[in-house]
Amino acid sequence: LVCFRACPDGVEDLDGLNEKLMNAVNESGEAYISHTKLDGKFVLRLSIGSIRVEERHIEKVWRLINKTLVDLST
């Protein structure tokens, strides 16, 4: 389980951005991320639970998250 939070410069509503990011990634159907609150902040969670997951799978999700973040910023 990895908890993370997108924090691009110039964004005031980071909780809102991270919620939009989670929803967009989940709507893609390519990956599913959940959320929690840590210290009152909206934080994304990526859980890897299969022994068959390979590094390429994780890299694919990471690229999807980053691409989605860029798409939300434009």
C-alpha positions as CSV (number, residue, x, y, z in Angstrom):
1,L,0.0,0.0,0.0
2,V,1.4,3.4,-1.0
3,C,-0.2,6.7,0.1
4,F,0.6,9.7,-2.0
5,R,-0.7,13.2,-2.8
6,A,-0.3,15.3,-6.0
7,C,1.1,18.7,-5.0
8,P,1.7,20.7,-8.2
9,D,2.9,24.3,-7.8
10,G,0.2,27.0,-7.9
11,V,-2.7,24.8,-6.9
12,E,-4.6,26.0,-3.8
13,D,-7.2,23.3,-3.5
14,L,-5.0,20.2,-3.3
15,D,-7.8,18.1,-1.7
16,G,-10.1,18.9,-4.7
17,L,-7.4,18.2,-7.2
18,N,-6.5,14.8,-5.7
19,E,-10.1,13.8,-5.5
20,K,-10.6,14.7,-9.2
21,L,-7.4,12.8,-10.0
22,M,-8.7,9.7,-8.2
23,N,-12.0,9.9,-10.0
24,A,-10.5,10.4,-13.4
25,V,-8.1,7.4,-13.0
26,N,-10.9,5.2,-11.7
27,E,-13.2,6.2,-14.6
28,S,-10.5,5.2,-17.1
29,G,-11.0,1.6,-16.0
30,E,-7.2,1.0,-16.3
31,A,-6.5,1.2,-12.6
32,Y,-8.3,1.8,-9.3
33,I,-7.0,4.0,-6.5
34,S,-8.8,4.8,-3.3
35,H,-8.3,7.5,-0.7
36,T,-8.0,8.3,3.0
37,K,-7.3,11.3,5.1
38,L,-4.0,11.8,6.8
39,D,-3.5,14.8,9.0
40,G,-6.8,16.1,7.6
41,K,-5.6,16.0,4.0
42,F,-7.1,14.0,1.1
43,V,-4.5,11.4,0.2
44,L,-4.6,8.8,-2.6
45,R,-3.8,5.1,-2.0
46,L,-2.5,2.5,-4.4
47,S,-2.6,-1.0,-3.2
48,I,-0.7,-3.8,-4.9
49,G,-1.9,-7.2,-3.6
50,S,-1.1,-9.7,-6.3
51,I,2.1,-11.7,-6.4
52,R,1.8,-11.5,-10.2
53,V,2.3,-7.8,-10.4
54,E,5.4,-6.8,-12.2
55,E,7.4,-3.6,-12.3
56,R,5.9,-2.8,-15.7
57,H,2.4,-2.9,-14.2
58,I,3.4,-0.3,-11.6
59,E,5.1,1.9,-14.2
60,K,1.9,1.8,-16.3
61,V,-0.2,3.0,-13.4
62,W,2.4,5.7,-12.6
63,R,2.3,6.9,-16.2
64,L,-1.5,6.9,-16.1
65,I,-1.6,8.9,-12.9
66,N,0.9,11.5,-14.2
67,K,-0.9,11.8,-17.6
68,T,-4.2,12.2,-15.9
69,L,-2.8,14.9,-13.6
70,V,-1.4,16.8,-16.7
71,D,-4.8,16.5,-18.4
72,L,-6.6,17.9,-15.4
73,S,-4.2,20.8,-15.3
74,T,-4.8,21.9,-18.9
